Amino acid sequence: MSADQPTILVVEDEPAQREVLGYNLEAEGFRVARAANGEEALLMVEEENPDIIVLDWMLPNVSGIEVCRQLKTRPETRNLPVIMLSARSEEVDRVRGLETGADDYVVKPYSVIELMARVRAQLRRTRPAAAGLRLEYEDIVLDSETHRVTRAEKELKLGPTEFRLLSTFMEKPGRVWSREQLLDRVWGRDIYVDTRTVDVHIGRLRKALGAHGGPDLLRTVRGAGYALG
């Protein structure tokens, strides 16, 4: 499984529904993490750093609404997309779910095809490179569908790791990524790579971006990591 595949956290207390949903998401090419209740979901958000959460409303102990509320009040997870699943179809319930911070609300029983479309819609907002979109920053253009990068209209030669690094930076210009976060996003949490390897590939990316001149847009933040711009 590719290291830069988007991770979807499925939070559903019914095992059969959890597995069916996970199976369909994996079939679409996503990496899937699973949680059976609200407490486990909050822990897994920290461990898995998912790109999207598909969250059931009716969970034991900590409800989906409370999980959503907690995530949206934390600065580090405030922008994490949440798709709420619920058998509650009344307008007042939809409004409550959305006002709690859910980015989308899907009523059970739902069409798997429709849910996949909603997941991809959220992904286009949060992980545009993974969704196959074109990214632009200053004079750099990254086309994730054709796997081409240009700067000032001149094509750059990037290795696959440098391409994934640049995609990560261009999705969130200005954000400072720690070496550990870049290891998770670019190399994958299941592969052991020393953090010094990140520095090596950042150096290669910096060299590639400067091949035809222009200012150095990669910023080293002492003690914190790296950022674009």
WOTA-V58924 format. One record per residue. RES is the residue in one small letter. SS is DSSP state (helix for helix, strand for strand, loop for the rest). OMEGA is omega as a letter, one per 40 degrees, with the letter a starting at -180 (none if undefined). NEAR is the number of other ideal C-beta (glycine too) atoms within 12 Angstrom. Layout:
BEGIN
res: [RES	RES]
ss: [SS	SS]
omega: [OMEGA	OMEGA]
near: [NEAR	NEAR]
END
This chain:
BEGIN
res: [m	s	a	d	q	p	t	i	l	v	v	e	d	e	p	a	q	r	e	v	l	g	y	n	l	e	a	e	g	f	r	v	a	r	a	a	n	g	e	e	a	l	l	m	v	e	e	e	n	p	d	i	i	v	l	d	w	m	l	p	n	v	s	g	i	e	v	c	r	q	l	k	t	r	p	e	t	r	n	l	p	v	i	m	l	s	a	r	s	e	e	v	d	r	v	r	g	l	e	t	g	a	d	d	y	v	v	k	p	y	s	v	i	e	l	m	a	r	v	r	a	q	l	r	r	t	r	p	a	a	a	g	l	r	l	e	y	e	d	i	v	l	d	s	e	t	h	r	v	t	r	a	e	k	e	l	k	l	g	p	t	e	f	r	l	l	s	t	f	m	e	k	p	g	r	v	w	s	r	e	q	l	l	d	r	v	w	g	r	d	i	y	v	d	t	r	t	v	d	v	h	i	g	r	l	r	k	a	l	g	a	h	g	g	p	d	l	l	r	t	v	r	g	a	g	y	a	l	g]
ss: [loop	loop	loop	loop	loop	loop	strand	strand	strand	strand	strand	loop	loop	loop	helix	helix	helix	helix	helix	helix	helix	helix	helix	helix	helix	helix	helix	loop	loop	loop	strand	strand	strand	strand	strand	loop	loop	helix	helix	helix	helix	helix	helix	helix	helix	helix	helix	helix	loop	loop	loop	strand	strand	strand	strand	strand	loop	loop	loop	loop	loop	loop	loop	helix	helix	helix	helix	helix	helix	helix	helix	helix	helix	loop	loop	loop	loop	loop	loop	loop	strand	strand	strand	strand	strand	strand	loop	loop	loop	loop	helix	helix	helix	helix	helix	helix	helix	helix	helix	loop	loop	loop	loop	strand	strand	strand	strand	loop	loop	loop	loop	helix	helix	helix	helix	helix	helix	helix	helix	helix	helix	helix	helix	helix	helix	helix	loop	loop	loop	loop	loop	loop	loop	strand	strand	strand	strand	loop	loop	strand	strand	strand	strand	loop	loop	loop	loop	strand	strand	strand	strand	loop	loop	strand	strand	strand	loop	loop	loop	helix	helix	helix	helix	helix	helix	helix	helix	helix	helix	helix	helix	loop	loop	loop	loop	loop	strand	loop	helix	helix	helix	helix	helix	helix	helix	helix	helix	loop	loop	loop	loop	loop	loop	loop	helix	helix	helix	helix	helix	helix	helix	helix	helix	helix	helix	helix	helix	helix	helix	loop	loop	loop	loop	loop	loop	loop	loop	strand	strand	strand	strand	loop	loop	loop	strand	strand	strand	strand	loop]
omega: [a	a	a	i	i	i	i	i	i	i	a	a	i	a	a	i	i	a	i	a	i	i	a	i	i	i	i	i	i	i	a	i	a	i	a	i	a	a	i	i	a	i	a	i	i	a	a	a	a	i	i	i	i	a	i	i	a	i	i	i	i	a	i	i	i	i	a	a	a	a	a	i	i	a	a	a	a	a	i	a	i	i	a	i	a	i	a	a	a	a	a	i	i	a	a	i	a	i	i	i	i	a	i	a	a	a	i	e	a	i	i	a	i	a	i	i	i	i	a	i	i	a	i	i	a	i	a	i	i	i	i	a	i	a	i	i	a	a	i	i	i	i	a	i	i	i	i	i	i	i	a	i	i	a	i	i	a	i	a	i	i	i	i	i	a	i	a	a	a	i	a	i	i	i	i	i	i	i	a	i	i	i	i	a	a	a	a	a	a	a	i	i	i	a	i	i	i	a	a	a	i	i	i	i	i	i	a	a	a	a	a	a	a	a	i	a	i	a	i	i	a	i	a	a	a	i	i	i	none]
near: [15	21	26	32	29	40	40	45	43	42	47	40	28	21	15	12	26	30	17	22	36	28	18	26	36	22	14	26	22	34	31	34	34	32	36	27	27	32	21	27	40	32	19	28	33	21	16	31	28	41	41	45	46	50	50	42	35	27	30	20	16	27	28	42	31	27	43	42	26	28	36	28	16	17	9	15	28	17	22	37	34	43	44	46	40	33	20	23	17	13	12	13	24	20	14	22	37	22	16	27	30	35	29	31	36	36	24	24	14	27	13	23	14	19	33	27	20	31	42	30	21	33	34	24	23	28	36	29	35	35	29	20	23	23	31	21	27	22	19	36	23	38	24	27	15	14	22	21	38	28	30	19	14	19	19	31	20	28	19	20	30	31	32	34	43	45	41	43	39	37	35	27	24	17	23	23	33	20	28	20	25	41	32	30	40	37	27	22	24	15	15	10	23	14	21	12	21	31	21	20	33	34	21	25	39	27	19	30	37	20	21	18	12	20	15	20	26	36	21	20	18	9	9	16	27	37	26	34	20]
END
